[in-house]
Amino acid sequence: MSSVQGTARLFVSLKFSPREHLVAAVSRLVSEFCGLVMDNKDTAWRFHMAAQELAENVTKYATSKDVSLEVEMTSLDGVNVMRVTSRNETTPERLLETARRLDAIKNAEDPVALYDRLVRESAPVPGISGLGLARIRAESDLLVDYSIEGTELSITVHSPVNLREGA
């Protein structure tokens, strides 16, 4: 959960086996959830894309048999905030590399320039691109946070959102 607490309006937690064929289903669930409550299709798409990238990430790098994706809509001081959080266990080496990348992504003054640079750098490296997390920030304009506890990595993307009437 996030460190900023508000009134939880909606909360969904999906725990699943890190299997590639489940990624699309998990991200579709997030997309449908967003489409039902958000008044802007572009905002819903941004969270769908982020959920897709986070689900792919936990599927590729998890070392345990269960991973999770949580979707939370909170209201704090009249502002609605949507959060999508992925959780997975991984290796200490992967945690160090991911923390390094996430620090660069979080602190990038120009997320698009960072993403473009990472695309150029990863092109000659077979197997692992590491672009999904950078893509979230560059293409969605969502904020990215993370925490590491032991071997568990939690990545949260979040943003204020406008809700549909009656949502």
N, C-alpha and C positions, 0 to 999 in steps of 0.2 A: 504494500500500500504506500501511498505517497506520504510525504511529511506534512503537507498542507492538508488539513482536515476540513471538510465542509459537510453539508448534508447530502448523503448519498441518495440520489434520485433513482438510479438504476445501477445494477451490478450483475455481471455475468462472468463466471469463471469456467473456462474450458480446460480440462485436463485430458491429455491424449498421448498416445504413443508417438514417438518421433518418426513417423512414416511419411514419405514423400507424397503419397496419394491423399493424405489428409490435409495438406497445406491449403489447397484450393477450397475445400469444404469449410475449413476454419475461417479463412478470409472472407468467404461468402456470407457466413453467419454474421461477422462483424459488419460487412457491407449492408446487409439487410437490416440489422439493428440500427445502424446510422441512418439509413434511408427512412426508417419509420419515425425517428425522433428529430432529425435535423431538417431545417428549412432550406438548406442549400446543398444541391447535388454535388457541387465541386468539393465542398467540405467533406461530405460523405465519401467521395472518391478518395480524398487524401487519406482518410483513416483506413479505407479498404486497402489502398496501396501499402500503407505502413503495416497493417496486419499481415498482409501477404509477405512482406519482407521479413517481419519478425518471426512469423511461422516458419518460413524457409530457413531462417537463421537457427532457430532452436532445433529444427529437424536435422540440419547438417552437422551441428556441433555438440549436440547433447551426448553425455556419457551415461545417462541414466535411462530407464525405460519409460519414464513419464516426464512430460513437459507441460507447461500451461500458458494460456493466454487469458488475460483478464480485461474486461471492458467495463469502464466505470464512468458514469455521468454524475457529477457532483454539482452542487450549487454553493458558492461561497460569496457572501456579501452581494447577492443578486447576480453574480456572474456564473454562467453554466460552463463547466469545464469537462471535456471528454478526455479520458486517459485510456490508453491501451498498453498493457504491461505483459511482457513475455518473461518466463522464468525457466531456467534450465541449469543443470549441472554440467560442468565441462572441465577440461584439464587445466592445471595451473598455467601451462604455457599459453593456452588459448585465452585464458582470463587476462594475462598480461598484455597480449597482443590486442585483444578487444578493448581493454581499458585505454590503451594508447590511442587506438583509432577513435574511440568514443570521446576522449578528451579533445582530440583535434576537431571532431565534428561539432561538439558542443561549443567550442570556443572559436570556431571559424567566423571571421568577420564577413566573408563571402562564401556561403555554403556551395553555391553553384561553381565557383572557381575551384574550390577544394574537390568537388566531385569530378570536374573535368580533369584535374590533375591526377586524381586517383585512377580514372579511366585510362589515361595515357600510361601511367606507371604499371597498371596491372595487365595491360594488353599482352606483354611478352611472358607473363608468368602463368604457366598452365595449372589448371586445377582449382585455384582459389583466387577469386577476384576481390572479395571483401567490400564490394560496392553497395550492397543492399542498405546498410545502415547510413552511409553517406547519401544515398539516393533519397531516403526518407526526409532528411533535412533539406536537401537541395530542391526536391520537387514538391514537397508538401508544405513547407514552411511551418512544420510542427516542431515544437521544442523537444529535445531528446535529453533524458537523464538516465543514469544507471546506478546500480549498487552491486557490490560483491560481498557476499557473506560466505566465508569458507570457499567451497567450490561452486556455489550457486550465483549465477549472473541474472540480474533483473534489469531489463531495459524498458523504460517507459517513454512513450511519446504522448504529448498532450497539447491542448490548445483550448482557449475559450471558444464556445460555439453558440450559435443561435438555434433555438428549438422551434419546432412546429407548434402552432397553436394547439393546446390541449395535450402536448406530449409530457 
